[in-house]
Amino acid sequence: MLVNADFHVHSCFSMASSKDMLIKNMAPKSKLKGLHLLGTGDAFHPGWLDIIEESTTYSGDGIYSYDDMDFVLTTEVEGKSRIHHLIIIPDMDIAHELSDRLVSKNKTSDGRPRTKYSGAELLELVKEYDCLIGPAHAFTPWTGMYKSYNSIYDCYETAPDFVELGLSADTFMADTVAELKDFPFLSNSDAHSPWPHRLGREFNQIELEDISFSSIKKAIKNKDIVKNYGLVPNLGKYHMTACTKCYKLIDPAIAKENNMKCSCGGTIKKGVDFRISEIADYDEPHHPSFRPDYVHLMPLAELISTVYDKGVTTKTVQGKWQNLIDTLGTEIDILINVDIDDIKKIDSLIASGIEGFRNKTLNITPGGGGKYGEISFDKKIKERKVAKRTTLDNF
Protein backbone atom coordinates (compact mmCIF):
# COMPACT_ATOMS: atom_id res chain seq x y z
CA MET A 1 0.00 0.00 0.00
CA LEU A 2 1.16 3.51 -0.83
CA VAL A 3 1.28 5.78 2.21
CA ASN A 4 2.01 9.53 2.39
CA ALA A 5 4.04 10.05 5.56
CA ASP A 6 5.49 13.10 7.30
CA PHE A 7 7.74 11.87 10.11
CA HIS A 8 9.20 15.10 11.48
CA VAL A 9 6.90 17.52 13.31
CA HIS A 10 6.87 19.11 16.75
CA SER A 11 4.30 19.27 19.53
CA CYS A 12 3.04 22.19 21.59
CA PHE A 13 5.91 21.49 24.01
CA SER A 14 8.69 22.45 21.58
CA MET A 15 10.25 25.89 21.62
CA ALA A 16 8.65 28.20 19.02
CA SER A 17 5.79 25.76 18.43
CA SER A 18 2.13 26.66 18.35
CA LYS A 19 0.04 25.79 21.40
CA ASP A 20 -2.35 24.25 18.84
CA MET A 21 0.10 21.49 17.95
CA LEU A 22 -2.07 18.83 19.56
CA ILE A 23 -3.17 15.46 18.22
CA LYS A 24 -6.76 16.69 17.85
CA ASN A 25 -5.62 19.49 15.52
CA MET A 26 -2.81 17.70 13.69
CA ALA A 27 -4.98 14.77 12.59
CA PRO A 28 -7.73 16.60 10.64
CA LYS A 29 -5.31 19.07 9.03
CA SER A 30 -3.03 16.22 7.91
CA LYS A 31 -5.95 14.45 6.26
CA LEU A 32 -6.91 17.59 4.35
CA LYS A 33 -3.32 17.85 3.18
CA GLY A 34 -3.42 14.29 1.83
CA LEU A 35 -1.31 12.52 4.45
CA HIS A 36 -1.99 9.06 5.88
CA LEU A 37 0.73 8.79 8.51
CA LEU A 38 2.25 11.42 10.77
CA GLY A 39 5.11 11.42 13.24
CA THR A 40 4.12 12.56 16.71
CA GLY A 41 7.29 14.57 17.28
CA ASP A 42 8.70 15.19 20.76
CA ALA A 43 8.27 11.59 21.94
CA PHE A 44 10.85 11.93 24.72
CA HIS A 45 8.76 14.59 26.48
CA PRO A 46 6.82 12.97 29.36
CA GLY A 47 3.91 15.41 29.14
CA TRP A 48 3.51 14.90 25.40
CA LEU A 49 3.61 11.13 25.80
CA ASP A 50 0.75 11.43 28.30
CA ILE A 51 -1.28 13.47 25.81
CA ILE A 52 -0.63 10.92 23.04
CA GLU A 53 -1.80 8.09 25.27
CA GLU A 54 -4.90 10.02 26.34
CA SER A 55 -5.78 11.23 22.84
CA THR A 56 -5.22 8.15 20.69
CA THR A 57 -6.17 4.51 20.35
CA TYR A 58 -3.27 2.09 20.17
CA SER A 59 -3.62 0.18 16.90
CA GLY A 60 -0.71 -2.15 17.64
CA ASP A 61 2.89 -2.41 16.42
CA GLY A 62 3.80 1.17 17.24
CA ILE A 63 0.81 2.94 15.65
CA TYR A 64 -1.44 5.36 17.55
CA SER A 65 -4.66 6.48 15.83
CA TYR A 66 -7.00 9.44 16.10
CA ASP A 67 -9.83 10.43 13.76
CA ASP A 68 -8.65 8.10 10.96
CA MET A 69 -5.10 9.47 11.12
CA ASP A 70 -2.26 7.17 12.13
CA PHE A 71 0.74 8.34 14.16
CA VAL A 72 4.14 6.79 14.80
CA LEU A 73 6.32 7.96 17.68
CA THR A 74 9.14 10.26 16.57
CA THR A 75 11.40 12.82 18.15
CA GLU A 76 14.20 15.20 17.32
CA VAL A 77 17.18 15.37 19.68
CA GLU A 78 19.87 18.04 19.74
CA GLY A 79 23.21 16.36 20.37
CA LYS A 80 26.85 17.35 20.59
CA SER A 81 27.83 20.40 18.51
CA ARG A 82 24.12 21.34 18.32
CA ILE A 83 23.48 18.70 15.65
CA HIS A 84 19.86 17.58 15.31
CA HIS A 85 18.93 13.93 14.92
CA LEU A 86 15.55 12.44 13.94
CA ILE A 87 14.50 9.24 15.69
CA ILE A 88 11.57 6.92 14.88
CA ILE A 89 10.55 4.84 17.92
CA PRO A 90 8.87 1.39 18.08
CA ASP A 91 6.34 2.02 20.87
CA MET A 92 5.37 3.99 23.97
CA ASP A 93 7.24 1.79 26.48
CA ILE A 94 10.48 2.28 24.59
CA ALA A 95 9.86 6.04 24.32
CA HIS A 96 9.45 6.26 28.10
CA GLU A 97 12.55 4.15 28.78
CA LEU A 98 14.73 6.09 26.36
CA SER A 99 13.45 9.35 27.79
CA ASP A 100 14.47 8.16 31.25
CA ARG A 101 17.91 7.13 30.04
CA LEU A 102 18.67 10.23 27.98
CA VAL A 103 20.86 12.64 29.93
CA SER A 104 19.28 16.04 29.24
CA LYS A 105 18.66 19.09 31.41
CA ASN A 106 15.71 20.42 29.37
CA LYS A 107 13.86 17.13 28.85
CA THR A 108 10.73 18.28 30.66
CA SER A 109 10.81 21.92 29.53
CA ASP A 110 11.28 21.51 25.79
CA GLY A 111 9.94 18.94 23.35
CA ARG A 112 13.33 18.81 21.63
CA PRO A 113 15.77 17.62 24.32
CA ARG A 114 19.40 18.76 24.31
CA THR A 115 22.14 16.34 25.24
CA LYS A 116 25.92 16.14 25.04
CA TYR A 117 25.77 12.75 23.28
CA SER A 118 27.64 12.58 19.99
CA GLY A 119 25.89 11.20 16.93
CA ALA A 120 27.66 7.88 17.42
CA GLU A 121 26.65 7.68 21.09
CA LEU A 122 23.06 8.54 20.33
CA LEU A 123 22.92 5.99 17.52
CA GLU A 124 24.33 3.31 19.81
CA LEU A 125 21.77 4.12 22.51
CA VAL A 126 18.66 4.06 20.34
CA LYS A 127 19.78 1.00 18.40
CA GLU A 128 19.53 -0.97 21.65
CA TYR A 129 15.78 -0.40 21.29
CA ASP A 130 15.42 -1.07 17.56
CA CYS A 131 14.81 2.61 16.72
CA LEU A 132 15.57 4.25 13.39
CA ILE A 133 17.87 7.28 13.37
CA GLY A 134 19.36 9.74 10.92
CA PRO A 135 20.46 13.37 10.67
CA ALA A 136 17.61 15.89 10.65
CA HIS A 137 17.78 18.59 7.91
CA ALA A 138 21.31 17.38 7.29
CA PHE A 139 22.69 20.45 5.49
CA THR A 140 21.24 23.41 7.39
CA PRO A 141 23.79 25.88 8.82
CA TRP A 142 22.70 26.06 12.48
CA THR A 143 21.95 22.47 13.43
CA GLY A 144 22.51 20.23 10.40
CA MET A 145 25.05 17.42 10.56
CA TYR A 146 27.09 18.67 7.59
CA LYS A 147 27.63 22.09 9.16
CA SER A 148 30.10 20.38 11.54
CA TYR A 149 31.27 17.36 9.53
CA ASN A 150 32.43 16.72 5.99
CA SER A 151 31.31 13.10 6.20
CA ILE A 152 28.29 11.40 7.73
CA TYR A 153 30.63 8.71 9.07
CA ASP A 154 32.61 11.26 11.06
CA CYS A 155 29.39 12.01 12.92
CA TYR A 156 27.91 8.53 13.42
CA GLU A 157 30.98 6.27 12.87
CA THR A 158 28.64 3.77 11.19
CA ALA A 159 25.77 4.23 8.77
CA PRO A 160 22.54 5.67 10.17
CA ASP A 161 19.22 4.55 8.67
CA PHE A 162 18.39 7.57 6.51
CA VAL A 163 19.24 11.18 5.71
CA GLU A 164 16.61 13.89 6.07
CA LEU A 165 17.14 16.50 3.36
CA GLY A 166 15.51 19.54 4.96
CA LEU A 167 13.49 22.30 3.33
CA SER A 168 16.46 23.98 1.62
CA ALA A 169 17.72 20.90 -0.25
CA ASP A 170 16.38 18.25 -2.58
CA THR A 171 17.51 14.98 -4.15
CA PHE A 172 19.20 16.75 -7.06
CA MET A 173 21.44 18.65 -4.66
CA ALA A 174 22.14 15.81 -2.21
CA ASP A 175 23.04 13.29 -4.90
CA THR A 176 26.09 15.33 -5.83
CA VAL A 177 27.63 13.93 -2.60
CA ALA A 178 29.03 10.47 -3.36
CA GLU A 179 28.83 9.02 0.15
CA LEU A 180 25.04 9.47 0.21
CA LYS A 181 24.44 7.05 -2.65
CA ASP A 182 23.60 4.23 -0.22
CA PHE A 183 21.11 6.15 1.95
CA PRO A 184 17.37 6.60 1.52
CA PHE A 185 16.37 10.25 1.68
CA LEU A 186 13.44 11.43 3.79
CA SER A 187 11.61 14.69 3.14
CA ASN A 188 9.61 15.92 6.14
CA SER A 189 7.90 19.16 7.12
CA ASP A 190 9.53 19.94 10.52
CA ALA A 191 6.19 21.64 11.22
CA HIS A 192 5.77 23.72 14.37
CA SER A 193 2.11 24.54 13.74
CA PRO A 194 -0.92 22.79 12.22
CA TRP A 195 -1.49 25.48 9.60
CA PRO A 196 -1.94 23.96 6.13
CA HIS A 197 1.19 25.68 4.80
CA ARG A 198 3.30 23.96 7.46
CA LEU A 199 2.09 20.38 8.07
CA GLY A 200 2.98 18.11 5.17
CA ARG A 201 4.79 20.79 3.18
CA GLU A 202 7.31 17.97 2.67
CA PHE A 203 6.47 14.27 2.92
CA ASN A 204 7.41 10.81 1.71
CA GLN A 205 5.36 8.38 -0.35
CA ILE A 206 6.31 4.95 0.94
CA GLU A 207 5.35 1.42 -0.04
CA LEU A 208 4.25 -0.35 3.17
CA GLU A 209 2.92 -3.84 3.76
CA ASP A 210 0.64 -2.30 6.38
CA ILE A 211 0.71 0.74 8.63
CA SER A 212 2.96 -0.41 11.45
CA PHE A 213 6.38 0.36 12.87
CA SER A 214 7.66 -2.96 11.54
CA SER A 215 6.60 -2.07 8.00
CA ILE A 216 8.04 1.45 8.30
CA LYS A 217 11.36 0.02 9.43
CA LYS A 218 11.38 -2.58 6.65
CA ALA A 219 10.52 0.01 4.00
CA ILE A 220 13.27 2.42 5.08
CA LYS A 221 15.82 -0.41 5.37
CA ASN A 222 14.83 -1.71 1.92
CA LYS A 223 14.78 1.83 0.47
CA ASP A 224 11.11 1.49 -0.51
CA ILE A 225 10.57 5.23 -0.76
CA VAL A 226 8.42 5.61 -3.88
CA LYS A 227 8.62 9.41 -4.14
CA ASN A 228 9.90 12.37 -2.15
CA TYR A 229 7.72 15.46 -2.13
CA GLY A 230 9.13 18.76 -0.96
CA LEU A 231 9.50 22.49 -1.38
CA VAL A 232 11.28 23.98 -4.31
CA PRO A 233 14.56 24.25 -2.35
CA ASN A 234 15.18 27.95 -2.96
CA LEU A 235 12.01 28.59 -0.96
CA GLY A 236 13.83 27.21 2.09
CA LYS A 237 14.99 29.79 4.59
CA TYR A 238 18.62 28.65 4.53
CA HIS A 239 19.01 27.88 0.83
CA MET A 240 21.37 30.76 0.01
CA THR A 241 24.17 32.42 1.97
CA ALA A 242 22.63 35.48 3.62
CA CYS A 243 22.66 37.82 6.60
CA THR A 244 20.56 36.71 9.56
CA LYS A 245 19.68 40.32 10.40
CA CYS A 246 18.89 42.11 7.13
CA TYR A 247 18.52 38.88 5.03
CA LYS A 248 20.60 40.26 2.17
CA LEU A 249 21.90 37.47 -0.07
CA ILE A 250 25.70 37.58 -0.12
CA ASP A 251 28.26 35.88 -2.31
CA PRO A 252 29.96 33.20 -0.15
CA ALA A 253 33.45 34.34 -1.19
CA ILE A 254 32.68 37.89 -0.08
CA ALA A 255 31.13 36.57 3.13
CA LYS A 256 34.34 34.69 3.95
CA GLU A 257 36.48 37.75 3.19
CA ASN A 258 34.41 39.67 5.73
CA ASN A 259 34.59 36.94 8.39
CA MET A 260 30.88 36.18 7.92
CA LYS A 261 29.87 39.65 9.08
CA CYS A 262 27.43 41.76 7.10
CA SER A 263 27.82 45.51 6.59
CA CYS A 264 24.65 45.97 8.66
CA GLY A 265 26.39 44.32 11.64
CA GLY A 266 24.52 41.02 11.34
CA THR A 267 25.97 37.51 11.10
CA ILE A 268 26.12 35.84 7.71
CA LYS A 269 25.04 32.19 7.56
CA LYS A 270 26.41 29.85 4.94
CA GLY A 271 23.62 28.62 2.66
CA VAL A 272 22.74 24.99 2.02
CA ASP A 273 23.41 25.51 -1.67
CA PHE A 274 27.00 26.60 -1.02
CA ARG A 275 27.62 24.05 1.74
CA ILE A 276 26.66 21.20 -0.57
CA SER A 277 28.95 22.60 -3.27
CA GLU A 278 31.84 22.43 -0.77
CA ILE A 279 31.38 18.72 -0.06
CA ALA A 280 30.08 17.66 -3.48
CA ASP A 281 31.94 15.07 -5.53
CA TYR A 282 30.05 15.70 -8.76
CA ASP A 283 28.91 18.76 -10.67
CA GLU A 284 25.70 16.96 -11.61
CA PRO A 285 23.70 14.54 -9.45
CA HIS A 286 24.50 10.82 -9.66
CA HIS A 287 21.23 9.16 -8.63
CA PRO A 288 21.51 5.54 -7.44
CA SER A 289 19.11 3.09 -9.09
CA PHE A 290 16.77 3.00 -6.08
CA ARG A 291 16.45 6.79 -5.80
CA PRO A 292 12.83 7.84 -6.40
CA ASP A 293 11.58 10.93 -8.17
CA TYR A 294 11.58 14.17 -6.20
CA VAL A 295 8.35 16.09 -6.76
CA HIS A 296 8.52 19.80 -5.96
CA LEU A 297 5.67 21.29 -3.95
CA MET A 298 4.58 24.73 -2.87
CA PRO A 299 2.10 25.31 -0.01
CA LEU A 300 -1.29 26.07 -1.57
CA ALA A 301 -2.14 28.64 1.12
CA GLU A 302 1.06 30.57 0.34
CA LEU A 303 0.20 30.56 -3.33
CA ILE A 304 -3.30 31.88 -2.54
CA SER A 305 -1.73 34.47 -0.24
CA THR A 306 0.43 35.75 -3.08
CA VAL A 307 -2.45 35.79 -5.56
CA TYR A 308 -4.66 37.89 -3.29
CA ASP A 309 -1.90 39.84 -1.54
CA LYS A 310 -3.24 38.81 1.87
CA GLY A 311 -1.54 37.23 4.86
CA VAL A 312 -1.38 33.45 4.71
CA THR A 313 -3.33 33.02 7.97
CA THR A 314 -6.02 35.61 7.17
CA LYS A 315 -9.68 34.62 6.88
CA THR A 316 -9.59 35.43 3.18
CA VAL A 317 -6.74 33.04 2.38
CA GLN A 318 -7.82 30.28 4.75
CA GLY A 319 -11.41 30.52 3.52
CA LYS A 320 -10.38 30.15 -0.11
CA TRP A 321 -8.05 27.28 0.81
CA GLN A 322 -10.86 25.50 2.66
CA ASN A 323 -13.30 26.05 -0.22
CA LEU A 324 -10.90 24.43 -2.68
CA ILE A 325 -10.33 21.48 -0.35
CA ASP A 326 -14.05 21.00 0.29
CA THR A 327 -14.79 21.05 -3.43
CA LEU A 328 -11.82 19.37 -5.11
CA GLY A 329 -10.08 17.13 -2.56
CA THR A 330 -6.74 17.17 -0.78
CA GLU A 331 -4.16 19.92 -1.18
CA ILE A 332 -1.67 17.55 -2.78
CA ASP A 333 -4.16 16.54 -5.47
CA ILE A 334 -5.14 20.14 -6.16
CA LEU A 335 -1.53 21.22 -6.60
CA ILE A 336 -0.52 18.31 -8.81
CA ASN A 337 -3.43 16.37 -10.30
CA VAL A 338 -6.74 18.26 -10.46
CA ASP A 339 -7.60 19.58 -13.92
CA ILE A 340 -6.91 23.32 -14.20
CA ASP A 341 -10.32 23.88 -15.77
CA ASP A 342 -11.97 22.45 -12.66
CA ILE A 343 -9.98 24.85 -10.50
CA LYS A 344 -10.90 27.76 -12.78
CA LYS A 345 -14.58 27.10 -12.13
CA ILE A 346 -13.93 27.91 -8.48
CA ASP A 347 -11.27 30.63 -8.72
CA SER A 348 -9.60 31.62 -11.98
CA LEU A 349 -6.83 33.60 -10.26
CA ILE A 350 -5.78 30.71 -8.05
CA ALA A 351 -5.99 28.43 -11.08
CA SER A 352 -3.56 30.71 -12.92
CA GLY A 353 -1.19 30.56 -9.95
CA ILE A 354 -1.35 26.76 -9.80
CA GLU A 355 -0.83 26.59 -13.55
CA GLY A 356 2.25 28.79 -13.14
CA PHE A 357 3.53 26.48 -10.41
CA ARG A 358 3.03 23.41 -12.60
CA ASN A 359 4.66 25.07 -15.59
CA LYS A 360 7.56 26.37 -13.48
CA THR A 361 6.89 29.95 -14.56
CA LEU A 362 6.51 31.42 -11.07
CA ASN A 363 9.28 33.77 -9.97
CA ILE A 364 11.07 32.84 -6.76
CA THR A 365 13.28 35.12 -4.71
CA PRO A 366 15.55 32.63 -2.89
CA GLY A 367 15.51 32.34 0.88
CA GLY A 368 18.52 32.66 3.15
CA GLY A 369 19.67 33.69 6.59
CA GLY A 370 16.47 32.45 8.23
CA LYS A 371 13.98 34.03 5.81
CA TYR A 372 11.88 31.85 3.52
CA GLY A 373 12.02 32.43 -0.22
CA GLU A 374 9.18 34.38 -1.80
CA ILE A 375 7.08 33.68 -4.87
CA SER A 376 5.75 36.21 -7.36
CA PHE A 377 3.80 35.86 -10.58
CA ASP A 378 4.69 36.56 -14.14
CA LYS A 379 3.29 39.59 -15.94
CA LYS A 380 0.26 37.79 -17.42
CA ILE A 381 -1.02 36.63 -14.04
CA LYS A 382 -0.50 40.12 -12.59
CA GLU A 383 -2.46 41.61 -15.48
CA ARG A 384 -5.35 39.20 -14.90
CA LYS A 385 -5.29 40.08 -11.22
CA VAL A 386 -5.41 43.84 -11.86
CA ALA A 387 -8.17 43.42 -14.45
CA LYS A 388 -10.32 41.45 -12.02
CA ARG A 389 -9.80 44.06 -9.29
CA THR A 390 -10.78 46.83 -11.71
CA THR A 391 -13.93 44.95 -12.66
CA LEU A 392 -14.88 44.39 -9.06
CA ASP A 393 -14.24 48.05 -8.22
CA ASN A 394 -16.80 49.07 -10.87
CA PHE A 395 -19.69 47.44 -9.03
Secondary structure, DSSP 8 states (H G I E B T S, - for coil): -EEEEE--B--TTSTT--TT-SHHHHHHHHHHHT-SEEE---TT-HHHHHHHHHH-EEEETTEEEETTEEEE-EEEEE-GGG-EEEEE-S-HHHHHHHHHHS--TTTTT-SS-B----HHHHHHHHHTTT-EEEESSTT-TTT-GGGT-SSHHHHHSS--S-EE--TT--HHHHTTSGGGGGS-EE----BSS-STTTTTSSEEEEE-SSSSHHHHHHHHHTT-EEEEEEE-GGGSTTSB-EETTT--B--HHHHHHTTTB-TTS-BEE--HHHHHHHH-S-SS----TT--EEEEE--HHHHHHHHHT--TTSHHHHHHHHHHHHHH--HHHHHHTS-HHHHHTT-HHHHHHHHHHHHT--EEE--BTTB--EEE--HHHHHHHHHHHHHHHT-
